[in-house]
């Protein structure tokens, strides 16, 4: 998101927070769109990164590699206020995280790149309490498609070596959240939310493609844990029809 876009989002959120919470009627629609960060805990990836660092340390080269970071992306929901303080609707989200570690020297190139992605489609139910500044809490359930890929490359005077590992899996996930959700007199809503999403899709072998000095083989790689469970934070805007 650009600096201008973030500034506009912040201004709208402050505008909503400064006004008294309004609320929707019965059987009227709402829509929400937000940007957030999903925390990822991937110990196997972090351990591999630390081991690669140690190899460079042992060879006399000091490097500072990154481990797995949060998955960033857009999400949103749309549905109906069944009652003034209770809504249900459909949800979607798309979040990605990257790890990109490289070493480039004369006659030597090393790269180890990971990509993780989570795509959710599901539903939510939430309760909003206008008298408590729009305090909102609820839960969600989704069908999640998660994938990972790793691209490893080593080029030196001895030749070239490349590895690509990929894995994709789909399963049901669920979570809960709490936050502040306020609507101004024009029906424009702003909100912040903290939640926890359980995205444990199990462990399974990867598809491993190895190219060693021009010779390519495809085989089954080591199992990878598709557990993208973690906390998340979001800030967004939307619209409610009012009485």
C-alpha positions as CSV (number, residue, x, y, z in Angstrom):
1,X,0.0,0.0,0.0
2,X,1.4,3.4,-1.0
3,X,2.1,6.2,1.6
4,X,-0.8,8.2,0.1
5,X,-3.1,5.2,0.5
6,X,-2.0,4.6,4.1
7,X,-2.6,8.3,4.9
8,X,-6.1,8.3,3.5
9,X,-6.9,5.1,5.4
10,X,-5.6,6.6,8.7
11,X,-7.6,9.8,8.2
12,X,-10.8,7.8,7.6
13,X,-10.2,5.7,10.6
14,X,-9.7,8.8,12.8
15,X,-12.8,10.4,11.4
16,X,-14.9,7.3,12.3
17,X,-13.3,7.1,15.8
18,X,-14.0,10.8,16.5
19,X,-17.8,10.3,15.9
20,X,-20.3,8.6,18.0
21,X,-21.0,5.0,16.9
22,X,-24.0,4.6,14.7
23,X,-25.6,1.3,13.9
24,X,-27.4,-0.5,11.2
25,X,-31.0,-1.7,11.1
26,X,-32.4,-5.2,10.5
27,X,-31.6,-7.2,7.4
28,X,-29.4,-4.5,5.8
29,X,-26.1,-5.0,4.1
30,X,-22.5,-4.2,5.1
31,X,-19.1,-4.4,3.5
32,X,-15.6,-4.3,4.9
33,X,-12.1,-4.2,3.3
34,X,-8.8,-4.1,5.3
35,X,-5.1,-4.6,5.2
36,X,-3.3,-6.7,7.8
37,X,-0.4,-8.8,9.0
38,X,-0.7,-12.5,9.9
39,X,2.1,-13.7,12.2
40,X,3.8,-16.9,11.0
41,X,5.8,-19.3,13.2
42,X,7.9,-21.6,11.0
43,X,10.7,-23.1,13.1
44,X,11.9,-25.4,10.4
45,X,12.5,-22.5,8.0
46,X,14.2,-20.4,10.7
47,X,16.4,-23.4,11.7
48,X,17.5,-23.9,8.0
49,X,18.3,-20.2,7.7
50,X,20.4,-20.3,10.9
51,X,22.3,-23.4,9.7
52,X,23.1,-21.6,6.4
53,X,24.4,-18.6,8.3
54,X,26.7,-20.9,10.3
55,X,28.2,-22.4,7.2
56,X,29.1,-18.9,6.0
57,X,30.5,-18.0,9.4
58,X,32.7,-21.1,9.4
59,X,34.1,-20.0,6.0
60,X,34.9,-16.6,7.3
61,X,32.0,-14.6,5.8
62,X,29.7,-12.7,8.1
63,X,26.1,-12.6,6.8
64,X,22.8,-11.6,8.3
65,X,19.9,-13.7,6.9
66,X,16.2,-13.1,7.5
67,X,13.9,-15.7,8.9
68,X,10.2,-16.1,8.2
69,X,8.2,-12.9,8.7
70,X,4.5,-12.0,8.8
71,X,2.2,-12.6,5.9
72,X,0.8,-9.3,4.6
73,X,-2.3,-8.8,2.4
74,X,-5.8,-7.7,1.9
75,X,-9.0,-9.2,3.2
76,X,-12.6,-8.3,3.5
77,X,-16.2,-9.3,4.2
78,X,-19.7,-8.6,3.0
79,X,-23.1,-9.7,4.5
80,X,-26.1,-8.6,6.4
81,X,-26.9,-7.1,9.8
82,X,-29.5,-9.5,11.0
83,X,-30.1,-7.2,14.0
84,X,-28.6,-3.8,14.9
85,X,-25.7,-5.4,16.8
86,X,-25.3,-8.7,15.1
87,X,-24.0,-9.5,11.6
88,X,-23.2,-12.5,9.4
89,X,-21.4,-12.6,6.1
90,X,-18.9,-14.0,3.7
91,X,-15.2,-13.4,4.0
92,X,-12.0,-13.6,1.9
93,X,-8.3,-12.9,2.4
94,X,-5.1,-13.3,0.5
95,X,-1.8,-13.0,2.5
96,X,1.8,-13.6,1.4
97,X,5.2,-13.7,3.0
98,X,8.7,-13.9,1.5
99,X,12.2,-14.8,2.6
100,X,15.0,-13.7,0.3
101,X,18.6,-14.4,1.3
102,X,21.4,-13.8,-1.1
103,X,25.2,-13.7,-1.2
104,X,26.9,-12.4,-4.4
105,X,30.7,-12.5,-4.7
106,X,33.1,-12.7,-7.6
107,X,32.7,-16.2,-9.0
108,X,30.2,-17.2,-6.3
109,X,26.4,-16.7,-6.1
110,X,24.1,-18.1,-3.4
111,X,20.4,-17.6,-3.0
112,X,17.7,-19.2,-0.8
113,X,14.2,-17.9,-1.4
114,X,10.9,-18.9,0.3
115,X,7.4,-17.8,-0.6
116,X,4.3,-18.6,1.5
117,X,0.7,-17.8,0.6
118,X,-2.7,-18.2,2.3
119,X,-6.0,-17.7,0.5
120,X,-9.2,-17.9,2.6
121,X,-12.8,-18.0,1.6
122,X,-15.4,-18.5,4.3
123,X,-17.9,-16.8,6.6
124,X,-18.0,-14.8,9.8
125,X,-20.4,-13.8,12.6
126,X,-19.8,-10.8,14.8
127,X,-21.4,-8.8,17.6
128,X,-20.9,-5.0,17.9
129,X,-21.8,-3.0,21.0
130,X,-22.2,0.7,20.1
131,X,-22.3,1.9,23.7
132,X,-18.8,0.5,24.2
133,X,-17.3,2.6,21.4
134,X,-18.1,-0.1,18.9
135,X,-16.5,-3.0,20.7
136,X,-16.8,-6.0,18.4
137,X,-16.0,-9.7,18.8
138,X,-16.7,-12.7,16.7
139,X,-15.5,-15.8,14.9
140,X,-14.9,-17.1,11.4
141,X,-14.5,-20.3,9.5
142,X,-12.9,-20.7,6.1
143,X,-11.6,-23.0,3.4
144,X,-7.9,-22.2,3.2
145,X,-5.6,-22.9,0.3
146,X,-2.0,-22.7,1.5
147,X,1.2,-23.1,-0.5
148,X,4.9,-22.8,-0.1
149,X,7.9,-22.8,-2.5
150,X,11.6,-22.7,-2.0
151,X,14.2,-21.8,-4.6
152,X,17.8,-22.6,-3.8
153,X,20.7,-21.7,-6.1
154,X,24.5,-22.2,-5.8
155,X,26.8,-21.1,-8.5
156,X,30.6,-21.3,-8.2
157,X,33.7,-22.5,-10.1
158,X,32.6,-26.1,-9.7
159,X,29.4,-25.6,-11.6
160,X,25.7,-24.8,-10.8
161,X,23.2,-26.4,-8.5
162,X,19.5,-25.5,-8.2
163,X,16.7,-26.9,-6.0
164,X,13.0,-26.1,-6.1
165,X,10.6,-27.4,-3.5
166,X,6.8,-26.8,-3.8
167,X,3.8,-27.8,-1.7
168,X,0.1,-26.9,-1.8
169,X,-2.7,-28.0,0.4
170,X,-6.3,-27.1,1.2
171,X,-8.3,-27.5,4.4
172,X,-10.7,-26.0,6.9
173,X,-9.5,-23.3,9.3
174,X,-11.2,-21.2,12.0
175,X,-10.5,-18.4,14.4
176,X,-11.8,-15.5,16.6
177,X,-11.3,-11.8,16.9
178,X,-11.9,-8.7,19.0
179,X,-11.7,-5.0,18.0
180,X,-13.3,-1.7,17.6
181,X,-15.8,-1.1,14.7
182,X,-17.5,2.3,14.4
183,X,-19.8,3.8,11.8
184,X,-20.2,7.6,11.3
185,X,-23.5,9.3,10.4
186,X,-22.9,8.8,6.7
187,X,-22.6,5.0,7.1
188,X,-18.8,4.9,6.5
189,X,-17.2,2.5,8.9
190,X,-13.6,2.2,10.2
191,X,-12.2,-0.6,12.4
192,X,-9.2,-2.2,13.9
193,X,-9.1,-5.9,14.8
194,X,-6.8,-8.4,16.6
195,X,-7.5,-12.1,16.1
196,X,-6.2,-15.6,16.1
197,X,-6.6,-17.9,13.1
198,X,-5.8,-21.7,13.3
199,X,-4.4,-22.8,10.0
200,X,-2.9,-26.2,10.7
201,X,-3.2,-28.2,7.5
202,X,-0.9,-30.9,8.5
203,X,2.5,-32.1,7.2
204,X,3.2,-33.7,3.9
205,X,6.2,-34.3,1.5
206,X,7.2,-31.6,-1.0
207,X,7.8,-31.9,-4.7
208,X,11.5,-31.6,-5.2
209,X,13.2,-30.6,-8.5
210,X,17.0,-30.7,-8.6
211,X,19.2,-29.5,-11.4
212,X,22.9,-30.3,-10.9
213,X,25.2,-29.1,-13.6
214,X,22.4,-29.4,-16.2
215,X,21.0,-32.7,-15.1
216,X,17.5,-32.5,-13.7
217,X,15.7,-35.0,-11.5
218,X,12.2,-34.8,-9.9
219,X,11.6,-36.6,-6.6
220,X,9.8,-36.5,-3.3
221,X,11.2,-34.0,-0.8
222,X,11.2,-33.9,3.0
223,X,7.8,-33.3,4.7
224,X,6.9,-29.7,5.4
225,X,4.5,-28.6,8.1
226,X,1.7,-26.6,6.6
227,X,0.9,-24.9,9.9
228,X,0.3,-21.2,9.3
229,X,-1.5,-20.7,12.7
230,X,-1.0,-17.3,14.3
231,X,-2.3,-14.0,15.5
232,X,-3.2,-11.2,13.1
233,X,-3.9,-7.5,13.2
234,X,-6.0,-5.6,10.7
235,X,-7.2,-2.1,10.0
236,X,-9.9,-1.3,7.5
237,X,-12.9,0.6,6.2
238,X,-16.3,-0.2,5.0
239,X,-19.9,0.8,4.7
240,X,-23.1,0.1,6.7
241,X,-26.7,1.0,5.8
242,X,-28.2,3.0,8.7
243,X,-31.6,3.5,10.1
